[in-house]
């Protein structure tokens, strides 16, 4: 049951980022195959670590083994205005959408190779390192939003198209970076291969960082935010004003933090044999 009052009876769309994890894996496959230039026959991409070819075919294993939330970039879950504007600017009466901020996740991939000869596998490993070093952004495209009516749009409200020029004020860009990390020890990898009943092979681990968007919620006529004001009493219980002429809060007489005359006490230790200059002047006049 959803307890968020903003979502009660509102038009809720599908999950905008429901396919991004699978799209990152597919983009990684395409990136490796598109850049292969060692021989005419490209290697086979395989996700089953236990697969062993019977001929001299070379295999690159791509296996996503872990998903974790980025601990350094966590967003609060409260609803806020989504960066997508449909028809016109929201200040001019356009459609306004709200969402929870995206989940910032890290995807961890294990890359390994198989070849009949170890030297060929080592050459292929070196090529993977150089090829992946060129993957500054595995995905670089407009950010996709799914409206409650099922339409896919970018942040400017246009029908979604990955091939459009990445220009224009307010256009949100989706970037998926890829970097080489040391996430598994050799012992962890041996246990990992044993769990899949696969022979141990030298491996590489990479981390992809993504933003996972949830559903959009359409707000009819915008939204109203009520902020409670500071509820200070105007007068004390005995009728004495609690505000001076300049608007500062006064401490009532006899209350902790005030002098018998009703003046606030200065912070710090209690003063001894100290009188205000105004008191000295009044004594001299008498």
Secondary structure as the mmCIF struct_conf table of DSSP 4:
data_model
#
loop_
_struct_conf.conf_type_id
_struct_conf.id
_struct_conf.beg_label_comp_id
_struct_conf.beg_label_asym_id
_struct_conf.beg_label_seq_id
_struct_conf.end_label_comp_id
_struct_conf.end_label_asym_id
_struct_conf.end_label_seq_id
HELX_RH_3T_P HELX_RH_3T_P1 UNK A 5 UNK A 7
TURN_TY1_P TURN_TY1_P1 UNK A 8 UNK A 9
STRN STRN1 UNK A 11 UNK A 12
TURN_TY1_P TURN_TY1_P2 UNK A 16 UNK A 19
HELX_RH_AL_P HELX_RH_AL_P1 UNK A 20 UNK A 34
TURN_TY1_P TURN_TY1_P3 UNK A 35 UNK A 35
BEND BEND1 UNK A 38 UNK A 41
HELX_LH_PP_P HELX_LH_PP_P1 UNK A 42 UNK A 43
STRN STRN2 UNK A 44 UNK A 46
BEND BEND2 UNK A 47 UNK A 47
TURN_TY1_P TURN_TY1_P4 UNK A 49 UNK A 50
BEND BEND3 UNK A 54 UNK A 56
STRN STRN3 UNK A 59 UNK A 69
TURN_TY1_P TURN_TY1_P5 UNK A 71 UNK A 72
BEND BEND4 UNK A 73 UNK A 73
HELX_LH_PP_P HELX_LH_PP_P2 UNK A 74 UNK A 76
BEND BEND5 UNK A 78 UNK A 78
STRN STRN4 UNK A 79 UNK A 81
BEND BEND6 UNK A 83 UNK A 83
STRN STRN5 UNK A 86 UNK A 86
BEND BEND7 UNK A 87 UNK A 88
HELX_RH_3T_P HELX_RH_3T_P2 UNK A 90 UNK A 92
TURN_TY1_P TURN_TY1_P6 UNK A 93 UNK A 93
STRN STRN6 UNK A 95 UNK A 95
STRN STRN7 UNK A 96 UNK A 100
HELX_LH_PP_P HELX_LH_PP_P3 UNK A 101 UNK A 102
STRN STRN8 UNK A 103 UNK A 114
BEND BEND8 UNK A 116 UNK A 117
HELX_RH_AL_P HELX_RH_AL_P2 UNK A 118 UNK A 133
TURN_TY1_P TURN_TY1_P7 UNK A 134 UNK A 134
BEND BEND9 UNK A 136 UNK A 136
BEND BEND10 UNK A 138 UNK A 138
STRN STRN9 UNK A 139 UNK A 142
HELX_LH_PP_P HELX_LH_PP_P4 UNK A 143 UNK A 144
STRN STRN10 UNK A 145 UNK A 146
TURN_TY1_P TURN_TY1_P8 UNK A 148 UNK A 149
BEND BEND11 UNK A 150 UNK A 150
STRN STRN11 UNK A 152 UNK A 153
TURN_TY1_P TURN_TY1_P9 UNK A 155 UNK A 156
BEND BEND12 UNK A 157 UNK A 157
HELX_LH_PP_P HELX_LH_PP_P5 UNK A 158 UNK A 158
STRN STRN12 UNK A 159 UNK A 159
HELX_LH_PP_P HELX_LH_PP_P6 UNK A 160 UNK A 160
TURN_TY1_P TURN_TY1_P10 UNK A 162 UNK A 163
BEND BEND13 UNK A 164 UNK A 164
BEND BEND14 UNK A 166 UNK A 166
BEND BEND15 UNK A 168 UNK A 168
TURN_TY1_P TURN_TY1_P11 UNK A 169 UNK A 170
STRN STRN13 UNK A 173 UNK A 181
HELX_RH_AL_P HELX_RH_AL_P3 UNK A 186 UNK A 195
TURN_TY1_P TURN_TY1_P12 UNK A 196 UNK A 197
STRN STRN14 UNK A 203 UNK A 212
STRN STRN15 UNK A 217 UNK A 219
TURN_TY1_P TURN_TY1_P13 UNK A 220 UNK A 221
HELX_LH_PP_P HELX_LH_PP_P7 UNK A 228 UNK A 230
BEND BEND16 UNK A 234 UNK A 234
STRN STRN16 UNK A 235 UNK A 235
TURN_TY1_P TURN_TY1_P14 UNK A 237 UNK A 238
BEND BEND17 UNK A 239 UNK A 239
STRN STRN17 UNK A 241 UNK A 241
BEND BEND18 UNK A 242 UNK A 242
STRN STRN18 UNK A 243 UNK A 243
TURN_TY1_P TURN_TY1_P15 UNK A 245 UNK A 246
BEND BEND19 UNK A 247 UNK A 247
HELX_LH_PP_P HELX_LH_PP_P8 UNK A 248 UNK A 248
STRN STRN19 UNK A 249 UNK A 249
HELX_LH_PP_P HELX_LH_PP_P9 UNK A 250 UNK A 252
TURN_TY1_P TURN_TY1_P16 UNK A 253 UNK A 254
BEND BEND20 UNK A 255 UNK A 255
TURN_TY1_P TURN_TY1_P17 UNK A 256 UNK A 257
STRN STRN20 UNK A 258 UNK A 258
TURN_TY1_P TURN_TY1_P18 UNK A 260 UNK A 261
BEND BEND21 UNK A 262 UNK A 262
HELX_LH_PP_P HELX_LH_PP_P10 UNK A 263 UNK A 263
STRN STRN21 UNK A 264 UNK A 264
HELX_LH_PP_P HELX_LH_PP_P11 UNK A 265 UNK A 266
BEND BEND22 UNK A 267 UNK A 269
HELX_LH_PP_P HELX_LH_PP_P12 UNK A 270 UNK A 271
BEND BEND23 UNK A 273 UNK A 273
HELX_RH_AL_P HELX_RH_AL_P4 UNK A 277 UNK A 285
#
